[in-house]
Amino acid sequence: MKKIQILPSILGTDYDALPLVCEDFEKAGADQIHIDVMDGIFVKNVSFSPATVQSCKLSSSLPLNVHLMVNDPLDLISDYVAVGADTIHVHIESDCDIYTTLRKIKDNKKIAGITINPESSIETILPLIDKKLVDEVLIMTVNPGLGGQEYMPEVESKISIIRKRFPHLDITVDGGINDISIGTAAAKGANRFVVGSYLFSLKNFQSGISNLRSIAELNYNHSP
């Protein structure tokens, strides 16, 4: 069984509050911190920067999972490596040489993730996994760029395809994850879960993360 991981997202956090929020996530038992970077081009909103990653790095020992929702991520890889990103996800839909971009992440000894939007065909990322350019797949279960959206269950077929074909690959889902959707995503084979709005709606991060982990572990299906 792949290890179940809960990755709180800081998307809705004020920059000044980041140090305390990161500390709280670590105390609550989170596995990684998820950081969404938006350039206002690939998606409409703008959020976070290398300075954000650096602030999180100084505030917590948790691995930093950076999701680049940007039009051309290639030139940004070095910046996020320099400030301590542990995993860097890039979108298959971005306007870059995806092979060169993923190789650059791996050449810098970082975990390379490929992200796919709900409307994109799963076939677009399979060659990258086959060529071992990808350590992790991030499947968007909402349209990227805005927190608080509802989970899209129709995307679950992508999780199943990846899990059956690549049983040892880490599969992350991002968007609309709560105490219901985490169970259905886990049942399809996802083992890492980005949680944002739902977690912040709870009074206690620790009990929320523990409950989500238990639900995912109970429902997780890793059968190829």
C-alpha positions as CSV (number, residue, x, y, z in Angstrom):
1,M,0.0,0.0,0.0
2,K,1.3,3.5,-0.9
3,K,1.5,5.8,2.1
4,I,-1.4,8.1,2.4
5,Q,-0.4,11.7,2.7
6,I,-2.3,14.9,3.5
7,L,-1.0,18.1,2.0
8,P,-2.6,21.2,3.4
9,S,-2.7,24.1,0.8
10,I,-1.8,27.6,1.9
11,L,-3.7,29.2,-1.0
12,G,-6.2,31.0,1.3
13,T,-3.5,32.2,3.7
14,D,-2.3,35.8,4.1
15,Y,1.4,36.1,3.6
16,D,2.0,37.6,7.0
17,A,0.3,34.6,8.6
18,L,2.3,32.0,6.8
19,P,4.9,31.2,9.5
20,L,2.3,30.4,12.1
21,V,0.1,28.5,9.6
22,C,3.1,26.3,8.5
23,E,4.0,25.7,12.1
24,D,0.4,24.7,12.9
25,F,0.3,22.3,9.9
26,E,3.4,20.5,11.1
27,K,2.1,20.2,14.7
28,A,-1.2,18.9,13.3
29,G,0.5,16.0,11.5
30,A,0.5,17.1,7.9
31,D,2.9,15.3,5.5
32,Q,3.8,18.2,3.2
33,I,2.8,21.8,2.5
34,H,1.3,22.5,-0.9
35,I,2.1,25.9,-2.4
36,D,0.2,27.1,-5.5
37,V,2.0,29.5,-7.7
38,M,-0.1,31.4,-10.3
39,D,1.1,33.9,-12.9
40,G,-2.1,35.5,-14.0
41,I,-1.7,34.1,-17.5
42,F,-2.0,30.4,-17.2
43,V,-4.8,31.1,-14.7
44,K,-6.5,34.4,-14.0
45,N,-5.3,34.8,-10.5
46,V,-1.8,35.7,-9.2
47,S,-0.5,34.0,-6.1
48,F,2.8,33.4,-4.2
49,S,6.4,33.5,-5.3
50,P,9.8,32.1,-4.4
51,A,9.6,34.3,-1.3
52,T,6.6,32.4,-0.1
53,V,8.4,29.1,-0.4
54,Q,11.4,30.6,1.5
55,S,9.1,31.7,4.3
56,C,7.6,28.3,4.6
57,K,11.0,26.7,4.5
58,L,12.1,28.8,7.5
59,S,8.9,28.1,9.4
60,S,8.6,24.3,9.0
61,S,10.6,21.2,8.4
62,L,7.8,19.7,6.3
63,P,8.6,19.0,2.6
64,L,7.4,21.8,0.3
65,N,5.2,20.7,-2.6
66,V,5.2,23.5,-5.2
67,H,2.5,23.6,-7.9
68,L,3.4,25.9,-10.8
69,M,0.3,27.1,-12.5
70,V,2.2,29.2,-14.9
71,N,2.4,29.6,-18.6
72,D,6.2,28.9,-19.0
73,P,7.6,27.1,-16.0
74,L,11.0,26.3,-17.4
75,D,12.7,29.5,-16.5
76,L,11.3,29.4,-13.0
77,I,12.6,26.0,-11.9
78,S,16.0,27.3,-10.7
79,D,14.3,30.0,-8.6
80,Y,12.1,27.4,-6.7
81,V,15.0,25.0,-6.4
82,A,17.1,27.8,-4.8
83,V,14.5,28.6,-2.1
84,G,13.9,25.0,-1.0
85,A,11.1,23.4,-3.0
86,D,11.2,19.6,-2.6
87,T,8.6,18.7,-5.3
88,I,7.9,20.8,-8.3
89,H,4.7,20.2,-10.4
90,V,4.3,21.5,-13.9
91,H,1.3,21.4,-16.1
92,I,1.1,19.3,-19.3
93,E,-1.0,22.3,-20.6
94,S,1.8,24.8,-20.1
95,D,3.6,26.5,-22.9
96,C,7.0,25.0,-22.6
97,D,9.2,22.0,-23.7
98,I,7.8,19.7,-21.0
99,Y,10.5,17.1,-21.5
100,T,13.3,19.7,-20.9
101,T,11.4,21.2,-17.9
102,L,10.9,17.8,-16.2
103,R,14.6,16.9,-16.8
104,K,15.7,20.2,-15.3
105,I,13.7,19.4,-12.1
106,K,15.2,15.9,-11.9
107,D,18.7,17.2,-12.7
108,N,18.4,19.4,-9.6
109,K,17.6,16.4,-7.5
110,K,14.0,17.4,-6.9
111,I,10.8,15.4,-7.2
112,A,9.3,16.0,-10.6
113,G,5.5,16.1,-10.9
114,I,3.3,16.4,-13.9
115,T,-0.1,18.0,-13.5
116,I,-3.2,17.5,-15.7
117,N,-6.3,19.6,-15.8
118,P,-9.9,18.1,-15.9
119,E,-10.5,18.6,-19.6
120,S,-7.1,17.2,-20.8
121,S,-6.7,13.7,-22.0
122,I,-4.8,11.3,-19.7
123,E,-3.0,10.1,-22.9
124,T,-1.0,13.3,-22.9
125,I,1.0,12.4,-19.8
126,L,1.4,8.6,-20.3
127,P,4.6,8.9,-22.4
128,L,6.2,11.1,-19.8
129,I,5.6,8.4,-17.1
130,D,6.8,5.7,-19.4
131,K,10.1,7.5,-20.0
132,K,10.5,7.9,-16.2
133,L,10.6,11.6,-16.4
134,V,7.8,11.8,-13.7
135,D,8.0,10.8,-10.1
136,E,4.4,11.9,-9.2
137,V,1.2,12.7,-11.0
138,L,-1.1,15.6,-9.8
139,I,-4.6,15.2,-11.1
140,M,-6.7,18.4,-10.8
141,T,-10.2,17.5,-9.6
142,V,-11.4,21.2,-10.1
143,N,-10.5,23.7,-12.7
144,P,-7.2,25.3,-11.7
145,G,-6.8,28.8,-10.3
146,L,-9.5,29.3,-7.6
147,G,-10.0,27.7,-4.2
148,G,-13.3,26.6,-2.8
149,Q,-14.6,24.8,-5.9
150,E,-16.6,21.6,-5.8
151,Y,-14.9,18.2,-6.5
152,M,-15.4,16.8,-10.0
153,P,-16.1,13.1,-9.7
154,E,-15.9,12.6,-13.5
155,V,-12.1,13.0,-13.2
156,E,-11.8,9.9,-11.1
157,S,-11.4,7.7,-14.2
158,K,-8.0,9.3,-14.7
159,I,-6.9,8.2,-11.3
160,S,-8.0,4.6,-12.1
161,I,-6.1,4.6,-15.3
162,I,-2.9,5.8,-13.8
163,R,-3.1,3.5,-10.8
164,K,-3.8,0.4,-12.9
165,R,-0.9,1.2,-15.3
166,F,1.6,2.5,-12.8
167,P,0.8,0.8,-9.4
168,H,3.9,2.2,-7.7
169,L,3.5,5.8,-8.8
170,D,2.4,8.5,-6.3
171,I,-1.0,10.0,-7.4
172,T,-2.0,13.3,-5.9
173,V,-5.5,14.9,-6.3
174,D,-6.1,18.6,-5.9
175,G,-9.4,20.4,-5.6
176,G,-12.6,20.0,-3.6
177,I,-11.1,17.5,-1.2
178,N,-13.2,17.0,1.9
179,D,-14.3,14.1,4.2
180,I,-16.5,12.7,1.4
181,S,-14.4,13.2,-1.8
182,I,-11.2,11.9,-0.2
183,G,-12.8,8.5,0.2
184,T,-14.0,8.2,-3.4
185,A,-10.6,9.5,-4.7
186,A,-8.8,7.0,-2.5
187,A,-11.0,4.2,-3.7
188,K,-9.8,4.9,-7.3
189,G,-6.2,4.8,-6.2
190,A,-5.1,8.3,-5.2
191,N,-2.7,8.3,-2.2
192,R,-1.9,12.0,-1.7
193,F,-4.5,14.7,-1.1
194,V,-4.2,18.4,-1.3
195,V,-6.7,19.9,1.2
196,G,-7.5,23.7,1.3
197,S,-10.8,25.3,2.0
198,Y,-12.2,22.3,3.9
199,L,-9.3,22.1,6.3
200,F,-9.5,25.8,7.1
201,S,-13.2,25.5,7.8
202,L,-12.5,23.2,10.7
203,K,-11.6,24.4,14.2
204,N,-8.9,21.8,14.7
205,F,-6.3,21.1,12.1
206,Q,-5.0,18.0,13.9
207,S,-8.3,16.2,14.2
208,G,-9.2,17.2,10.7
209,I,-6.0,15.8,9.2
210,S,-6.3,12.6,11.3
211,N,-9.8,12.1,10.2
212,L,-9.1,12.6,6.5
213,R,-6.1,10.2,6.7
214,S,-8.3,7.5,8.3
215,I,-11.0,7.9,5.6
216,A,-8.4,7.7,2.8
217,E,-6.7,4.6,4.4
218,L,-10.0,2.9,4.8
219,N,-11.0,3.4,1.2
220,Y,-7.6,3.2,-0.6
221,N,-7.5,0.8,-3.5
222,H,-4.1,0.0,-4.9
223,S,-5.1,-3.0,-7.0
224,P,-3.5,-2.8,-10.5
